[in-house]
Amino acid sequence: MDARSWYRVDPEVRFRYEEFGGVVYRRSDDRLFFLKSRRAIDLLQLAGSGTVAEIASRLGSGVDDRAKVERRVLGTLAALEELGIVYES
């Protein structure tokens, strides 16, 4: 996945915010994930609303080092993609 790509949440996935981050449930294989990252849940909520770069820009508004924000977003998305929660579209 790169900064120009779009990503989507797998249609079999449901998620919700929790105090510690969030809970993700994948219905296709009854897997439950506990994410300790609010950024990950924010990214799930923003899926399909722009390119990775656009979403990173929104999340990093007011931050001087936008490249760092984009790298963190890409890293988080890579981890979510590896778990089968999101995919590149």
Secondary structure, 3 states (H helix, E strand, C coil): CCCCCCEEECCCEEEEEECCEEEEEECCCCEEEEECCHHHHHHHHHCCCCCHHHHHHHHCCCCCCHHHHHHHHHHHHHHHHHCCCEEEC
